[in-house]
């Protein structure tokens, strides 16, 4: 069983991993793009990630969630990793971080 501090530390490691995964069509990582809606870490070190895609017909609709699951699973502390695809709320450019908007010329 993990305590609150360990769960938070693992959550931060998960976010670090998410920063290393890029949308193939946009030169910005999926976290900064706002494609990650939530990261939950349980006391048992199980991780659930709610994520979306820039569009439901995105060409990486099948490979992207699997890449996220595999990379997060590679963390030593991680036990079971689930990636849950959600399309509500629908992703919009407003969900991007300021950094991503700047990178893509939206600011």
C-alpha positions as semicolon CSV with decimal commas, in nm:
position;residue;x (nm);y (nm);z (nm)
1;X;0,000;0,000;0,000
2;X;0,124;0,345;-0,092
3;X;0,075;0,651;0,123
4;X;-0,053;0,983;-0,011
5;X;0,300;1,117;-0,066
6;X;0,408;0,808;-0,264
7;X;0,089;0,821;-0,472
8;X;0,154;1,187;-0,555
9;X;0,519;1,115;-0,643
10;X;0,411;0,835;-0,877
11;X;0,150;1,064;-1,032
12;X;0,423;1,319;-1,104
13;X;0,637;1,048;-1,268
14;X;0,337;0,952;-1,484
15;X;0,304;1,316;-1,596
16;X;0,677;1,321;-1,680
17;X;0,626;1,015;-1,901
18;X;0,325;1,178;-2,068
19;X;0,544;1,477;-2,154
20;X;0,762;1,239;-2,360
21;X;0,475;1,125;-2,587
22;X;0,403;1,340;-2,890
23;X;0,106;1,364;-3,120
24;X;0,248;1,255;-3,460
25;X;0,080;1,544;-3,640
26;X;0,160;1,822;-3,393
27;X;0,509;1,891;-3,249
28;X;0,379;1,919;-2,892
29;X;0,352;1,650;-2,624
30;X;0,009;1,507;-2,544
31;X;0,007;1,653;-2,192
32;X;0,067;2,010;-2,310
33;X;-0,188;1,956;-2,588
34;X;-0,450;1,896;-2,319
35;X;-0,526;1,540;-2,435
36;X;-0,485;1,405;-2,081
37;X;-0,799;1,478;-1,881
38;X;-0,707;1,297;-1,558
39;X;-0,441;1,075;-1,396
40;X;-0,544;0,869;-1,094
41;X;-0,304;0,664;-0,881
42;X;-0,448;0,414;-0,633
43;X;-0,296;0,299;-0,303
44;X;-0,205;-0,023;-0,487
45;X;-0,005;0,172;-0,751
46;X;-0,268;0,107;-1,017
47;X;-0,289;0,396;-1,261
48;X;-0,586;0,515;-1,462
49;X;-0,546;0,780;-1,729
50;X;-0,839;0,952;-1,895
51;X;-0,731;1,077;-2,234
52;X;-0,884;1,198;-2,556
53;X;-0,764;1,262;-2,910
54;X;-0,770;1,580;-3,114
55;X;-1,050;1,409;-3,311
56;X;-1,223;1,068;-3,285
57;X;-1,102;0,986;-3,637
58;X;-0,740;1,063;-3,544
59;X;-0,505;0,826;-3,734
60;X;-0,341;0,719;-3,406
61;X;-0,671;0,640;-3,231
62;X;-0,557;0,283;-3,167
63;X;-0,182;0,319;-3,128
64;X;-0,169;0,632;-2,909
65;X;-0,355;0,488;-2,603
66;X;-0,141;0,172;-2,629
67;X;0,180;0,380;-2,644
68;X;0,064;0,572;-2,333
69;X;-0,016;0,246;-2,151
70;X;0,318;0,085;-2,243
71;X;0,532;0,386;-2,150
72;X;0,355;0,444;-1,817
73;X;0,370;0,069;-1,743
74;X;0,749;0,089;-1,775
75;X;0,765;0,286;-1,448
76;X;0,900;0,050;-1,181
77;X;0,632;0,141;-0,926
78;X;0,338;0,110;-1,166
79;X;0,122;-0,198;-1,132
80;X;-0,184;-0,210;-1,358
81;X;-0,217;0,078;-1,606
82;X;-0,548;0,154;-1,775
83;X;-0,596;0,415;-2,044
84;X;-0,958;0,520;-2,076
85;X;-1,053;0,697;-2,398
86;X;-1,306;0,973;-2,342
87;X;-1,461;1,208;-2,594
88;X;-1,656;1,419;-2,346
89;X;-1,581;1,698;-2,321
90;X;-1,474;1,727;-2,683
91;X;-1,113;1,843;-2,717
92;X;-1,066;2,203;-2,834
93;X;-0,760;2,422;-2,888
94;X;-0,849;2,602;-2,563
95;X;-0,743;2,290;-2,370
96;X;-0,381;2,336;-2,474
97;X;-0,134;2,483;-2,229
98;X;-0,007;2,836;-2,291
99;X;0,325;2,677;-2,388
100;X;0,159;2,459;-2,656
101;X;-0,042;2,752;-2,792
102;X;0,277;2,958;-2,815
103;X;0,464;2,670;-2,985
104;X;0,188;2,633;-3,245
105;X;0,144;3,006;-3,302
106;X;-0,202;3,039;-3,145
107;X;-0,089;3,323;-2,916
